[in-house]
Amino acid sequence: MAQGQSNNNNILVVPQARQALEQLKYEVAQELGIQIPQDGYYGYMATRDTGAIGGHITRRLVQIAEQQLSGFARR
């Protein structure tokens, strides 16, 4: 598939979040030392690598949400 195309059927509640999630994916991959294919085709990547990226993204999003919620609790 070409860059930006996906067979992902997930609908984002906030469409503007797509760019932020895309940027986060590249940041996490760089931190893990994983090269993301420039053509956007992930078929040749190891499942372990794509899972590691997704897992770290999820951890980071949960951490951000916990920080935001703890800020609301103090108000």
KEKOLTI-689598 format. One record per residue (C-alpha): residue in three letters; x, y, z. Coordinates in pm, whole numbers, padded with zeros to 5 digits, always signed. Layout:
<pts>
ALAXYZ ...
</pts>
This chain:
<pts>
MET+00000+00000+00000 ALA+00115+00352-00065 GLN+00203+00598+00209 GLY-00108+00727+00383 GLN-00326+00443+00263 SER-00449+00184+00505 ASN-00708-00087+00532 ASN-00762+00026+00892 ASN-01133+00065+00966 ASN-01087+00249+01295 ILE-01266+00582+01301 LEU-01092+00854+01500 VAL-01318+01057+01725 VAL-01094+01358+01663 PRO-00982+01340+01297 GLN-00698+01588+01362 ALA-00540+01328+01590 ARG-00428+01121+01291 GLN-00122+01342+01231 ALA-00026+01337+01600 LEU-00054+00957+01612 GLU+00152+00927+01295 GLN+00423+01147+01446 LEU+00414+00946+01770 LYS+00461+00625+01570 TYR+00780+00758+01411 GLU+00911+00891+01745 VAL+00856+00557+01918 ALA+01010+00362+01630 GLN+01317+00585+01641 GLU+01349+00538+02019 LEU+01332+00161+01970 GLY+01580+00168+01680 ILE+01323+00035+01434 GLN+01319+00163+01076 ILE+00969+00226+00938 PRO+00946+00162+00562 GLN+00937+00484+00361 ASP+00679+00344+00118 GLY+00432+00277+00401 TYR+00420-00097+00336 TYR+00463-00285+00663 GLY+00444-00636+00513 TYR+00818-00690+00534 MET+00850-00574+00895 ALA+00874-00830+01171 THR+00557-00872+01371 ARG+00766-00830+01684 ASP+00876-00482+01568 THR+00529-00359+01473 GLY+00393-00497+01800 ALA+00666-00323+01998 ILE+00582+00008+01831 GLY+00209-00034+01897 GLY+00267-00142+02256 HIS+00487+00156+02333 ILE+00239+00394+02169 THR-00037+00250+02387 ARG+00173+00285+02703 ARG+00254+00646+02614 LEU-00112+00732+02544 VAL-00220+00575+02875 GLN+00052+00769+03056 ILE-00065+01096+02895 ALA-00427+01022+02988 GLU-00331+00940+03349 GLN-00140+01268+03377 GLN-00436+01462+03241 LEU-00679+01287+03474 SER-00460+01345+03777 GLY-00454+01714+03685 PHE-00834+01719+03689 ALA-00843+01549+04030 ARG-00636+01829+04187 ARG-00869+02105+04068 
</pts>
